[in-house]
């Protein structure tokens, strides 16, 4: 289950393995006016960014975050502390600039785009209309979407990234959709084989019996659909969501054009699971912004074999962690491009 567009995009993603470029980047970092390695992971970020872009002559000025929004039929099972209507209401808040992601992006000079992948309501003015349907179906009883819809939402993400990559130096992803932390847990369990008791978390703040119910819902659905990790789009169709599928395509499309993407938390990580399964070289183009307070996120990052940039006990979503991650990467890039070398500054080197 795939399409020509998805196949072409996957083929275009190349591993970042240029030893020559890595030596050039490292040489400049080591010649900046500081002891080698003294800026720690900031230097590693600059190196990774340059390798992803495929050049030692880069800058980071144009930055955007795309917030993918959709409803989830699984919300009908009472797995969230908030009613499904909040998805529509929060999208309206995003468009009006009143959400946390708007505040952080305004402060950091990051453009925001709000994407309607499948909200259960009319397309809100000011959003990008990529609506697949009025929300995914309740995957406790039936597949979340058809095979064609799974392809459509991934293709929509690819097309968005293709357009964004024409001008952006770095991209970020976020999401909004009541019920989507349960969907992300189902996807994580499907790909990893980890029991749902260890992949589900509080999401919007559920505890006690609701949290137990959430794990049981995931467990039942995985028995019903028996998705195979070797068929990533099949897993998406079985227990996924349109927002997560759109993010998956966005990651693929950006990587195919060598534009790094900064991930948010647990739910965008579930999209990375699908995208990784389609294209293992994708990992070279993704930066994971933070360790979410969502209990399954640490296991997800371990499964993906990645290290987050920050740990701030955040679990809001929306792309808030991604925005902070973009700021760190921009700092690293500015150090690389704007800091003087020893010779430029006429500063003596360590004599040892």
ChimeraX attribute file (.defattr): number of C-alpha atoms within 10 A of each C-alpha:
attribute: neighborCount
match mode: 1-to-1
recipient: residues
	/A:1	10
	/A:2	17
	/A:3	13
	/A:4	9
	/A:5	15
	/A:6	19
	/A:7	12
	/A:8	12
	/A:9	21
	/A:10	21
	/A:11	13
	/A:12	16
	/A:13	21
	/A:14	18
	/A:15	16
	/A:16	20
	/A:17	12
	/A:18	11
	/A:19	10
	/A:20	8
	/A:21	17
	/A:22	18
	/A:23	13
	/A:24	13
	/A:25	21
	/A:26	18
	/A:27	12
	/A:28	16
	/A:29	24
	/A:30	16
	/A:31	17
	/A:32	21
	/A:33	18
	/A:34	17
	/A:35	12
	/A:36	14
	/A:37	13
	/A:38	10
	/A:39	13
	/A:40	9
	/A:41	13
	/A:42	20
	/A:43	23
	/A:44	16
	/A:45	20
	/A:46	24
	/A:47	23
	/A:48	21
	/A:49	29
	/A:50	22
	/A:51	23
	/A:52	22
	/A:53	20
	/A:54	17
	/A:55	14
	/A:56	19
	/A:57	10
	/A:58	15
	/A:59	17
	/A:60	17
	/A:61	14
	/A:62	14
	/A:63	23
	/A:64	23
	/A:65	28
	/A:66	23
	/A:67	27
	/A:68	32
	/A:69	32
	/A:70	31
	/A:71	30
	/A:72	30
	/A:73	23
	/A:74	28
	/A:75	21
	/A:76	15
	/A:77	14
	/A:78	16
	/A:79	27
	/A:80	24
	/A:81	16
	/A:82	15
	/A:83	13
	/A:84	21
	/A:85	14
	/A:86	14
	/A:87	22
	/A:88	22
	/A:89	10
	/A:90	18
	/A:91	26
	/A:92	18
	/A:93	14
	/A:94	22
	/A:95	17
	/A:96	11
	/A:97	15
	/A:98	12
	/A:99	16
	/A:100	16
	/A:101	24
	/A:102	22
	/A:103	13
	/A:104	16
	/A:105	23
	/A:106	13
	/A:107	10
	/A:108	14
	/A:109	14
	/A:110	22
	/A:111	16
	/A:112	23
	/A:113	18
	/A:114	23
	/A:115	28
	/A:116	31
	/A:117	32
	/A:118	27
	/A:119	31
	/A:120	20
	/A:121	16
	/A:122	12
	/A:123	18
	/A:124	16
	/A:125	9
	/A:126	15
	/A:127	19
	/A:128	17
	/A:129	17
	/A:130	22
	/A:131	23
	/A:132	21
	/A:133	19
	/A:134	18
	/A:135	24
	/A:136	27
	/A:137	24
	/A:138	20
	/A:139	26
	/A:140	22
	/A:141	13
	/A:142	15
	/A:143	21
	/A:144	26
	/A:145	24
	/A:146	16
	/A:147	17
	/A:148	13
	/A:149	20
	/A:150	26
	/A:151	23
	/A:152	22
	/A:153	27
	/A:154	29
	/A:155	25
	/A:156	24
	/A:157	27
	/A:158	26
	/A:159	19
	/A:160	20
	/A:161	27
	/A:162	20
	/A:163	12
	/A:164	21
	/A:165	21
	/A:166	11
	/A:167	13
	/A:168	19
	/A:169	21
	/A:170	26
	/A:171	28
	/A:172	32
	/A:173	28
	/A:174	30
	/A:175	25
	/A:176	29
	/A:177	29
	/A:178	28
	/A:179	28
	/A:180	29
	/A:181	28
	/A:182	29
	/A:183	27
	/A:184	26
	/A:185	30
	/A:186	31
	/A:187	32
	/A:188	29
	/A:189	24
	/A:190	25
	/A:191	21
	/A:192	16
	/A:193	11
	/A:194	15
	/A:195	16
	/A:196	25
	/A:197	18
	/A:198	14
	/A:199	27
	/A:200	26
	/A:201	24
	/A:202	21
	/A:203	24
	/A:204	18
	/A:205	14
	/A:206	17
	/A:207	16
	/A:208	8
	/A:209	8
	/A:210	17
	/A:211	21
	/A:212	16
	/A:213	16
	/A:214	28
	/A:215	21
	/A:216	15
	/A:217	19
	/A:218	28
	/A:219	18
	/A:220	15
	/A:221	20
	/A:222	22
	/A:223	10
	/A:224	15
	/A:225	18
	/A:226	13
	/A:227	21
	/A:228	14
	/A:229	20
	/A:230	11
	/A:231	15
	/A:232	23
	/A:233	25
	/A:234	23
	/A:235	25
	/A:236	32
	/A:237	25
	/A:238	30
	/A:239	31
	/A:240	31
	/A:241	34
	/A:242	37
	/A:243	35
	/A:244	33
	/A:245	30
	/A:246	33
	/A:247	36
	/A:248	29
	/A:249	29
	/A:250	31
	/A:251	31
	/A:252	32
	/A:253	31
	/A:254	30
	/A:255	31
	/A:256	23
	/A:257	19
	/A:258	24
	/A:259	26
	/A:260	28
	/A:261	29
	/A:262	28
	/A:263	31
	/A:264	30
	/A:265	32
	/A:266	32
	/A:267	30
	/A:268	28
	/A:269	23
	/A:270	28
	/A:271	26
	/A:272	25
	/A:273	24
	/A:274	26
	/A:275	25
	/A:276	18
	/A:277	16
	/A:278	20
	/A:279	21
	/A:280	14
	/A:281	16
	/A:282	24
	/A:283	19
	/A:284	20
	/A:285	26
	/A:286	22
	/A:287	24
	/A:288	23
	/A:289	28
	/A:290	28
	/A:291	24
	/A:292	23
	/A:293	19
	/A:294	22
	/A:295	17
	/A:296	22
	/A:297	25
	/A:298	20
	/A:299	16
	/A:300	23
	/A:301	19
	/A:302	10
	/A:303	13
	/A:304	15
	/A:305	9
	/A:306	14
	/A:307	14
	/A:308	17
	/A:309	19
	/A:310	16
	/A:311	12
	/A:312	10
	/A:313	11
	/A:314	15
	/A:315	23
	/A:316	21
	/A:317	25
	/A:318	29
	/A:319	30
	/A:320	29
	/A:321	30
	/A:322	29
	/A:323	30
	/A:324	21
	/A:325	23
	/A:326	27
	/A:327	17
	/A:328	19
	/A:329	24
	/A:330	23
	/A:331	17
	/A:332	21
	/A:333	23
	/A:334	16
	/A:335	17
	/A:336	26
	/A:337	18
	/A:338	10
	/A:339	17
	/A:340	17
	/A:341	17
	/A:342	15
	/A:343	12
	/A:344	11
	/A:345	11
	/A:346	10
	/A:347	13
	/A:348	9
	/A:349	12
	/A:350	7
	/A:351	4
	/A:352	3
